[in-house]
Amino acid sequence: MRKYINVLGSLVTSPSLKSPSDKFTIVGERIAAPLWAVKGLGPSTIREIIEKGPYVDLQDFLSKCNKKVNAAHFAAMVKGRALDCIMDKTLPYGEAKDKLLKEYVATKKKDLSPDVLTTDPLKLFLIERD
């Protein structure tokens, strides 16, 4: 994924739950990456997400994929920015991410790893760089 972003720059966007796919797709004037680009998602999880998508919000996603998607998969999608499309667009990214994570933890009653819960811009940059 990183090599495509280095070559194509801002033309490539992260995967999206609004239009989940296992192939690179054209969305508007940009190229959306497939879900397999998210490190930590296996083939059966990706297949389940694609078959039951698209998703409107977190509750829709959790109600459709409750059995297949665990906390580790959710954390991987947060890190891979696949959940950006269901975050609150009226808030800055860090606050929107924090709101989404709190909603997930409250719904699932499961804790997430500390690196997923960070909203510090520098830490986010360093995590996403890897």
Secondary structure, DSSP 8 states (H G I E B T S, - for coil): -HHHHHHHGGGEE---SSS--SS-EEETTEEE--GGGSTT--HHHHHHHHHH---SSHHHHHHHSTTT--HHHHHHHHHTTTTGGGS-TTS-HHHHHHHHHHHHHHHH-----HHHH---HHHHHHHHH-
